[in-house]
Amino acid sequence: MAQIIKIGNSQGIRIPKPIVELANLAGKELEFVVLGEGLLITAVKKPRAAWQIDNELMGLEIQWKW
């Protein structure tokens, strides 16, 4: 069970290690979404920054033929 604890002038969530490992959240930046009276915690998904660079290097060009 997670617990809300006091951290300075703020509050934090203490999540048990087995839950962190099960959800694969260790060392990741987290995103919080309020859903009704609950809270959804997920790892922030960052798009692959190299995609744009890869496309530029390959000189990809898309042509539509009808």
N, CA, C and O of each residue as an XYZ file, in Angstrom:
264
protein
N       0.845     -1.177      0.000
C       0.000      0.000      0.000
C       0.893      1.243      0.000
O       1.842      1.310      0.780
N       0.612      2.209     -0.843
C       1.357      3.462     -0.894
C       0.890      4.374      0.239
O      -0.247      4.288      0.702
N       1.795      5.244      0.668
C       1.482      6.160      1.754
C       1.830      7.589      1.356
O       2.807      7.819      0.643
N       1.027      8.553      1.821
C       1.344      9.964      1.630
C       2.113     10.413      2.860
O       1.663     10.221      3.990
N       3.297     11.025      2.629
C       4.154     11.461      3.728
C       4.514     12.930      3.561
O       4.450     13.477      2.460
N       4.891     13.556      4.661
C       5.298     14.959      4.637
C       6.766     15.031      4.213
O       7.617     14.326      4.755
N       7.047     15.901      3.229
C       8.404     16.149      2.759
C       8.589     17.662      2.746
O       8.165     18.332      1.804
N       9.217     18.200      3.781
C       9.339     19.654      3.896
C       7.966     20.271      4.029
O       7.181     19.869      4.888
N       7.663     21.265      3.166
C       6.345     21.905      3.177
C       5.376     21.231      2.220
O       4.242     21.683      2.058
N       5.818     20.153      1.585
C       5.000     19.444      0.603
C       4.623     18.063      1.120
O       4.933     17.693      2.252
N       3.950     17.318      0.265
C       3.630     15.934      0.569
C       4.121     15.071     -0.575
O       4.182     15.519     -1.720
N       4.470     13.837     -0.268
C       4.958     12.909     -1.283
C       4.259     11.579     -1.147
O       3.538     11.329     -0.181
N       4.483     10.731     -2.130
C       3.894      9.396     -2.112
C       5.019      8.391     -1.947
O       5.972      8.381     -2.726
N       4.909      7.563     -0.953
C       5.877      6.492     -0.736
C       5.276      5.231     -1.346
O       4.259      4.721     -0.876
N       5.921      4.736     -2.400
C       5.429      3.552     -3.106
C       6.353      2.379     -2.776
O       7.567      2.496     -2.944
N       5.815      1.268     -2.317
C       6.656      0.111     -1.986
C       7.471     -0.368     -3.195
O       7.004     -0.334     -4.333
N       8.690     -0.809     -2.917
C       9.614     -1.244     -3.962
C       9.025     -2.317     -4.876
O       9.211     -2.227     -6.090
N       8.320     -3.333     -4.354
C       7.757     -4.344     -5.269
C       6.796     -3.753     -6.307
O       6.750     -4.222     -7.444
N       6.036     -2.737     -5.924
C       5.112     -2.102     -6.870
C       5.891     -1.321     -7.916
O       5.552     -1.366     -9.099
N       6.934     -0.602     -7.495
C       7.781      0.149     -8.426
C       8.408     -0.803     -9.437
O       8.427     -0.512    -10.633
N       8.917     -1.933     -8.968
C       9.543     -2.913     -9.862
C       8.517     -3.560    -10.791
O       8.782     -3.744    -11.979
N       7.370     -3.899    -10.262
C       6.321     -4.525    -11.059
C       5.850     -3.594    -12.179
O       5.593     -4.043    -13.296
N       5.737     -2.306    -11.879
C       5.278     -1.318    -12.860
C       6.423     -0.760    -13.696
O       6.195      0.072    -14.575
N       7.651     -1.205    -13.436
C       8.831     -0.755    -14.172
C       8.969      0.772    -14.123
O       9.161      1.412    -15.156
N       8.870      1.351    -12.925
C       8.932      2.800    -12.752
C      10.254      3.283    -12.164
O      10.467      4.490    -12.053
N      11.141      2.372    -11.787
C      12.388      2.752    -11.120
C      13.219      3.700    -11.986
O      13.504      3.408    -13.147
N      13.598      4.830    -11.408
C      14.469      5.789    -12.071
C      13.832      6.568    -13.205
O      14.538      7.259    -13.939
N      12.530      6.479    -13.371
C      11.857      7.160    -14.479
C      11.139      8.411    -13.998
O      10.721      8.498    -12.843
N      11.002      9.372    -14.892
C      10.198     10.562    -14.618
C       8.739     10.146    -14.704
O       8.352      9.415    -15.616
N       7.925     10.607    -13.758
C       6.541     10.156    -13.681
C       5.563     11.258    -14.060
O       5.840     12.446    -13.898
N       4.416     10.833    -14.566
C       3.334     11.738    -14.920
C       2.127     11.378    -14.058
O       1.826     10.200    -13.868
N       1.443     12.384    -13.540
C       0.280     12.169    -12.684
C      -0.968     12.691    -13.381
O      -0.974     13.803    -13.910
N      -2.025     11.881    -13.380
C      -3.305     12.272    -13.968
C      -4.382     12.029    -12.914
O      -4.501     10.924    -12.384
N      -5.164     13.062    -12.615
C      -6.249     12.936    -11.649
C      -7.471     12.384    -12.375
O      -7.928     12.952    -13.367
N      -7.990     11.274    -11.870
C      -9.171     10.628    -12.441
C     -10.233     10.513    -11.362
O     -10.176      9.630    -10.506
N     -11.201     11.417    -11.415
C     -12.246     11.403    -10.390
C     -11.637     11.598     -9.019
O     -11.071     12.653     -8.731
N     -11.748     10.593     -8.175
C     -11.178     10.658     -6.829
C      -9.890      9.846     -6.731
O      -9.435      9.534     -5.631
N      -9.299      9.503     -7.878
C      -8.082      8.698     -7.882
C      -6.951      9.391     -8.606
O      -7.099     10.511     -9.093
N      -5.827      8.718     -8.670
C      -4.630      9.259     -9.290
C      -3.980      8.160    -10.125
O      -3.717      7.067     -9.623
N      -3.722      8.448    -11.398
C      -3.044      7.520    -12.292
C      -1.593      7.970    -12.404
O      -1.322      9.114    -12.769
N      -0.661      7.075    -12.090
C       0.762      7.384    -12.151
C       1.381      6.527    -13.245
O       1.308      5.300    -13.196
N       1.993      7.177    -14.234
C       2.639      6.454    -15.326
C       4.011      7.059    -15.592
O       4.272      8.208    -15.235
N       4.873      6.289    -16.214
C       6.165      6.803    -16.641
C       5.943      7.728    -17.831
O       5.114      7.446    -18.697
N       6.684      8.832    -17.872
C       6.584      9.761    -18.992
C       7.141      9.070    -20.228
O       8.245      8.526    -20.202
N       6.377      9.096    -21.299
C       6.819      8.502    -22.557
C       7.406      9.607    -23.427
O       6.712     10.549    -23.811
N       8.686      9.478    -23.731
C       9.351     10.478    -24.561
C       9.515      9.912    -25.967
O      10.010      8.798    -26.140
N       9.097     10.687    -26.976
C       9.283     10.187    -28.340
C      10.771     10.057    -28.650
O      11.605     10.777    -28.101
N      11.070      9.149    -29.515
C      12.468      8.917    -29.869
C      13.017     10.141    -30.592
O      12.627     10.429    -31.724
N      13.918     10.855    -29.937
C      14.487     12.079    -30.486
C      15.270     11.811    -31.762
O      15.367     12.689    -32.620
N      15.820     10.635    -31.901
C      16.653     10.333    -33.065
C      15.840     10.135    -34.339
O      16.424     10.142    -35.423
N      14.532      9.960    -34.265
C      13.729      9.740    -35.467
C      13.880     10.885    -36.451
O      14.076     10.660    -37.645
N      13.790     12.108    -35.957
C      13.894     13.262    -36.847
C      15.276     13.294    -37.488
O      15.399     13.551    -38.685
N      16.298     13.038    -36.713
C      17.667     13.047    -37.234
C      17.833     11.939    -38.275
O      18.418     12.173    -39.332
N      17.325     10.734    -37.989
C      17.414      9.616    -38.921
C      16.750      9.962    -40.250
O      17.312      9.696    -41.313
N      15.574     10.546    -40.196
C      14.856     10.906    -41.418
C      15.609     11.958    -42.215
O      15.660     11.885    -43.442
N      16.193     12.933    -41.534
C      16.942     13.976    -42.225
C      18.182     13.399    -42.894
O      18.513     13.775    -44.019
N      18.865     12.492    -42.214
C      20.073     11.899    -42.774
C      19.772     11.007    -43.973
O      20.549     10.951    -44.925
N      18.645     10.316    -43.920
C      18.289      9.406    -45.001
C      17.679     10.150    -46.184
O      17.569      9.597    -47.279
N      17.284     11.397    -45.968
C      16.678     12.170    -47.043
C      15.383     11.559    -47.534
O      15.125     11.539    -48.737
N      14.578     11.067    -46.636
C      13.328     10.424    -47.011
C      12.365     11.422    -47.637
O      12.215     12.552    -47.174
N      11.729     10.973    -48.685
C      10.741     11.801    -49.355
C       9.554     10.916    -49.667
O       9.716      9.831    -50.225
N       8.377     11.359    -49.317
C       7.179     10.565    -49.551
C       6.431     11.149    -50.735
O       6.162     12.350    -50.780
N       6.098     10.297    -51.691
C       5.320     10.734    -52.848
C       4.075      9.873    -52.936
O       4.151      8.644    -52.925
N       2.948     10.521    -53.021
C       1.685      9.799    -53.135
C       1.305      9.709    -54.599
O       1.305     10.712    -55.312
N       0.982      8.511    -55.042
C       0.536      8.305    -56.417
C      -0.893      7.770    -56.371
O      -1.181      6.776    -55.705
N      -1.761      8.438    -57.080
C      -3.171      8.028    -57.104
C      -3.503      7.378    -58.402
O      -4.643      6.965    -58.612
